[in-house]
C-alpha cells in the first residue's frame, strides 16, 4: 500500500435547475492542509472467528518501523450493519471497503473442478457479496500469467459475465476497456440482467471444457523439472500481482480457486531404498537433491512472493476446488499430473499461510466457507497516523498493530511504501490505480477537469434512448505541470453507472500530443474532449478521470446525471447551452469506442450541432455583467406544425441555492427549422445585470402559445 495523502475537495455543479456537489464526503479520517496520513485497516476476531466489536482507539497500539505512533484518526466500519442499506447510500472509506479478488487457476486444476468453482464463484458474486463490497475476477495460466478480466467493482453483472466465460470463450463481444470495468458489451445493451446469461453460460460449458482439456493436456508431457518451472512461473506471476495490488486502497482478500501443485517440489520426498544405498556408499551425485530435499530457490521465491502480498495488504484464501477426493481418483490416466489430496493441500497451505490466509479444503460446497469469510471481514477499524518520511522513493515501512482484547486475533496491513515515480509503475499498477480512484470516487484534483453532459433523445433500435454527449475540458497549464520532453499523452476515462453500481456505458481515450506544435495552445487555453455515451431513462453517476500518462497527475470529476423518459411527441427542453469562442486550446472529437479522435466536432453530435458559427459549448461558462452571452436552447416537440410566432420564451436568474433572483434578460436572435424528429434550436442572447461575483443558474421557460404545452430547463454560469 502506498503512502497516500487525503484532501477534502468540493466542487459545485448545477444540474437541471439545482446544485449538486461533484465530490461527496468520505471517511472522517482525512488530512487537511498538507498533512499526510497513512490509514491502517485492522480486523479483530475472537477465537471462533467472530468480529470483536466496541473497541476504541485506546484499545490499539500502532508501531511504524518499531516506533510507537499516536493514533490521530479512528473510524469503525461495520459492514454487517450497512448490509440492509441500498448500494447508492453506502459511504465506505476506501481503506475499509472489502475487496475480493476471485482468481481462477487454469493450469493447476482439472476442467471439471474449474467448472464447479465457476458456479460457486458466480453464486458468491450474486448473493454472497454485500452491497458495499467490491470484487474483481482474474485467471492464471502458465501460458498467459495473471489476466485481470474485471477490475474491483460493485457491478455484479460484469463480474458474473466474466465468471461465465473466464475470458476463454470467443462467442462474447468483449468490451476492450483498459481499466477492465466493462467485460461484456452485450450486457450494457441488454440493461444488465444478471439472470439472462445463465442459460447461455451453461450451454457454453462443453466448449469451455474442451478448451480447458486442451490447456491441461500441455501439463502431461513432463513431470518434475517441467513442473518446477511451472511452479516458478506461478510464483513469479503472483509476485507481480501482489506488488500491483498495492495500488488498490484497503485490504484485498484473494480467493484463489485451485487444486494446487505437488508440495514435494518445495519440501522434497523420502529416500527410496536405492537412494539410501547410494548415500551409504558415498555416491551422492546419483541423488536428485531437488527431488529429495525440495528446491531451496523455489522456496525462497515463494517466501518473497507471500511477503509482497502481505506488504500490499493482501490475504490469499486458497480454495481446494477438487472437493472431496479419494486417492483412487488420482489413478485416472487423464488426471495423472494432479497429485493426491495431501500434496495439493500442502502447497495451497504454503501459499495461503504465508499471507495470513487459510485453506478451504475437501468441501464440495464452498458456500459455508465463503460465508464465514464474509462474517470474519465484516468489521474494520481504521487507524490513521502521520508517518515520518525518509525521502527514499519506494521505501517500505513495517507496521505492527497490537490490541488490548483478551484472546483476540488481529489482522492488519504489514506496512506501506513511500511514493514511487509514476514512470516506474507497471501497466497493471497504472490500471489498478486509475480504477481504484474511479470506483471509490477518491478526491484527486491535480488536474481539475470540467464536464458538460446533456441527454438528447434519439431512436435506437425502435426504442427511445438518450444520446449523451460528454464534453471534458482540461486546463492546459495544470495538465502540463511537471511535463518534460517533446510529447505528452493524455488519458480520458468516462464511465456511467446506475444507482445499483452497474456500468451502463463508457468511453476511453488516450491521445498523444506534439508539444513542439501545441504547447503554446495548451499553456494559454485548454484541452477539450468530446465523446458520447448512450443510456436508457434513469439516474446515473458519471465518473470522469483525466490523467497525464507521463507524470501521473490526474483529476476526477463526479456528477449526477438524470436521463428523463422521452415520451413520444411530448415536449422536452435540453439544458441551455452557453457558447464561447472556439479560439485557443485544442478540441478533440472522440469518434467512437476505441477509435482515434479527430480535430473539430462531428456533425452528428447533438451538442455541437447546437453551436453557432465560431462558437462552441462551454463546460462552465463565465459571464460579465452587462455583456451579452450566446446561449443555445434545444427544444423538442414544441408545436412543429405551427409558425415561429407561436413560441413564447422567458428566463429567470437563480442563486446558487436555486432561489429566483429576478427575470433574465434574453432575446431570441435566431432559430433553426424544425427537423423530422421535432427538434428545433433557438439561439438567444443573455445579458446578466447587477450580479455580484459568484455562481448562478439561468432557467429558461418555453411555451407553445397555441397548445399551452411548455417546459423549462436550467444551466449554471459563473460571474467573475
Secondary structure, 3 states (H helix, E strand, C coil): CECCCCECCCCEEEECCEEEECCCCCCCCCECCCCCCEEEEEEEECCCCCECCCCCHHHEEEEECCEEECCCEEEEEEHHHHCCCCHHHCCCCCCCCCEEEEEEECCCCCHHHHHHHHHHHHHHHHHHCCCCCEEEEEEEECCCEEEEEEEEECCHHHHHHHHHHCCCCCCCCECCCCCCCCCEHHHHHHCCCCHHHHHHHHHCHHHHHHHHHHHHHHHHCCCHHHHHHHHHHHHHHHHHHHHHHHHCCCCEEEEEEECCCCCHHHHCCCCCHHHHHHHHCCCHHHCCHHHHHCCHHHHHHHHHHHHHHHHCCEEEEEEECCCCCCHHHHHCHHHCCCCCHHHHHHHHHHHHHCCCCCEECCCCCCHHHHHHHHHHCCEEEEEEECCCCCCCCCCEEEEEEEECCCCCEEEECCEEECCCCHHHCCHHHHHHHHHHHHHHCCCCECCCCEEEEEEEEEEECCEEEEEEEEEEEEEHHHHHCCCCCCEEEEEEEEEEEECCCCEEEEEEEEEEEEHHHHHHHHHHCEEEEEEEEEECCEEEEEEEEEEECCCCCEEEEEEEEEECCCCCCCCEECCCEEEEECCCCEEEECCCCCCCCEECCCCCCHHHHCCCCCEEECCCCEECCCCEEEEEEEEECCCCCCCHHHEEEEEEEECCCCCEEEECCEEEEEECCCCCCCEEEEEEEEECCCCCCEEEEEEEEEEECCCCCEEEEEEEEEEC
